[in-house]
Amino acid sequence: MKTKIFAVLLISIMIDSCATPTFLPDYSDIDVHPFGSYISIRFINGAEVNGELISIDKKSLIIRTFPDMNDMIVTTKCVVVLLSDIHNFILTYANPIYYSWSIPAYAVAALTNGWAAIITLPVGLLVTTSVTSTGDNTFSYYDTNLPISQIAKFARFPNGLPESVTINQIK
């Protein structure tokens, strides 16, 4: 009887591990986010600018910068960046997922394997470390894997800034 209960429990755990992760956004919710993605740009001269991607056209893009924590003035402003001045960029369209808790949790679980921990601990640490390191960049694009000409879909105004809206009106 105990063997049957254990087998049912083991099979249910295996089936549950095949399920889609609950942290993935619902497909119907991806396109209803009212703001643009976060973009960090490094210029050819070494300077950087970070903020919300408002719009992009053939020659420039508009970024709404966020207040600097060191500034006493808490204001945002929009800046126009020429595409020819950009050295590289990182675009993040959703909050990253952090799996760092899994490394010590798996290490503790592997130690309960007794002598088998000699094998399972290093393998598990290797796997959980690699998953953790890739999880931080799950929802990010770099200039190496997404050309700047294709980031318009991540902007607040993907078809360009409407004629009725000025940069000063964006909040």
C-alpha positions in Angstrom: 0.0 0.0 0.0 2.8 2.4 0.9 4.5 1.7 -2.4 1.3 2.5 -4.4 0.9 5.8 -2.5 4.5 6.6 -3.1 4.2 5.8 -6.8 1.0 8.0 -7.2 2.8 10.8 -5.4 5.9 10.5 -7.6 3.8 10.4 -10.8 1.8 13.5 -9.7 5.1 15.4 -9.0 6.5 14.4 -12.4 3.3 15.5 -14.2 3.2 18.8 -12.2 6.8 19.5 -13.3 5.7 19.5 -16.9 3.2 22.3 -16.3 3.8 25.8 -17.7 5.4 28.1 -15.1 2.9 30.3 -13.4 5.1 33.4 -13.6 4.7 33.7 -17.4 2.4 36.5 -18.5 -0.9 35.6 -20.0 -0.8 36.0 -23.7 -3.8 38.3 -23.7 -2.2 40.6 -21.2 1.1 41.2 -23.1 -0.2 44.0 -25.4 -2.3 45.9 -22.9 0.6 47.4 -20.8 0.2 51.2 -21.2 3.8 52.1 -20.9 6.9 51.4 -23.0 9.7 49.1 -22.1 12.8 50.1 -20.0 15.8 50.8 -22.1 19.4 51.5 -21.1 21.5 53.1 -23.8 25.3 53.6 -23.9 26.5 56.2 -26.3 29.6 56.1 -28.5 31.2 58.7 -26.1 30.6 56.4 -23.1 27.7 58.3 -21.5 24.5 56.5 -20.6 20.8 57.2 -20.5 18.1 55.0 -19.0 14.3 55.2 -19.1 11.1 54.3 -20.7 11.1 53.9 -24.5 8.5 56.4 -25.8 8.8 56.2 -29.6 11.3 55.6 -32.4 11.6 56.7 -36.0 14.3 56.3 -38.7 16.7 58.8 -37.2 16.0 59.0 -33.4 14.2 57.7 -30.4 12.5 59.4 -27.5 13.2 58.2 -23.9 11.4 59.4 -20.8 14.2 59.4 -18.2 13.5 58.7 -14.5 14.7 60.9 -11.6 18.2 60.2 -10.4 18.2 59.1 -6.8 21.1 61.5 -6.1 19.1 64.5 -7.4 17.0 66.6 -5.0 14.6 67.4 -7.9 12.2 64.6 -8.6 11.2 65.2 -12.2 11.1 63.2 -15.3 12.0 64.5 -18.7 12.0 63.2 -22.3 15.2 63.2 -24.3 15.7 62.7 -28.0 18.5 60.3 -28.8 20.0 60.1 -32.3 20.4 56.5 -33.5 23.8 57.3 -34.9 25.0 58.1 -31.4 24.1 54.8 -29.9 26.9 52.3 -29.2 24.8 49.6 -27.6 21.5 49.1 -25.6 19.7 46.7 -23.3 15.9 46.6 -23.5 13.9 45.0 -20.7 10.1 44.5 -21.4 9.1 42.7 -18.1 10.4 42.2 -14.6 13.2 39.7 -14.5 12.7 36.5 -12.5 15.2 35.7 -9.8 15.9 32.0 -9.0 18.7 32.7 -6.6 16.8 31.0 -3.8 17.0 27.7 -5.6 20.8 27.3 -5.2 20.8 26.9 -1.4 17.5 25.1 -1.4 18.8 22.5 -3.8 22.0 22.2 -1.9 20.1 21.4 1.3 17.9 18.9 -0.6 20.9 17.2 -2.2 22.5 16.7 1.2 19.6 14.5 2.3 20.6 12.0 -0.4 23.4 10.6 1.8 26.3 9.2 -0.1 24.6 10.0 -3.4 25.1 13.7 -2.5 28.7 13.3 -3.8 27.2 13.2 -7.3 23.9 15.0 -7.0 25.3 18.1 -5.1 27.8 19.2 -7.8 25.4 18.4 -10.7 22.5 20.2 -9.0 24.6 23.2 -8.1 25.8 23.5 -11.7 22.2 23.3 -13.1 20.7 25.7 -10.5 23.5 28.2 -11.0 23.1 28.1 -14.8 19.3 28.5 -14.5 19.8 31.4 -12.0 22.2 33.2 -14.2 19.9 33.0 -17.3 16.8 33.9 -15.3 18.0 37.5 -14.7 18.0 38.2 -18.4 14.8 36.3 -19.4 12.9 39.4 -20.5 15.8 41.4 -21.9 17.1 42.1 -25.4 20.6 43.3 -26.2 21.7 45.1 -29.3 23.5 41.9 -30.4 20.3 39.9 -30.7 17.7 42.5 -31.6 18.5 45.3 -34.1 17.6 48.9 -33.0 15.2 49.0 -36.1 13.0 46.3 -34.5 12.5 47.8 -31.0 9.5 50.0 -32.0 7.0 47.3 -30.8 8.3 47.8 -27.3 7.7 51.6 -27.2 4.8 53.3 -25.6 3.9 54.7 -29.1 5.0 51.9 -31.5 3.8 53.7 -34.6 5.7 56.9 -33.6 4.7 59.9 -31.5 1.2 61.1 -32.5 1.1 64.5 -34.1 -1.3 65.7 -31.4 1.2 64.8 -28.6 4.3 66.9 -27.8 7.3 65.7 -25.8 6.4 68.0 -22.9 2.9 66.4 -22.5 4.3 62.9 -21.9 4.1 61.9 -18.2 
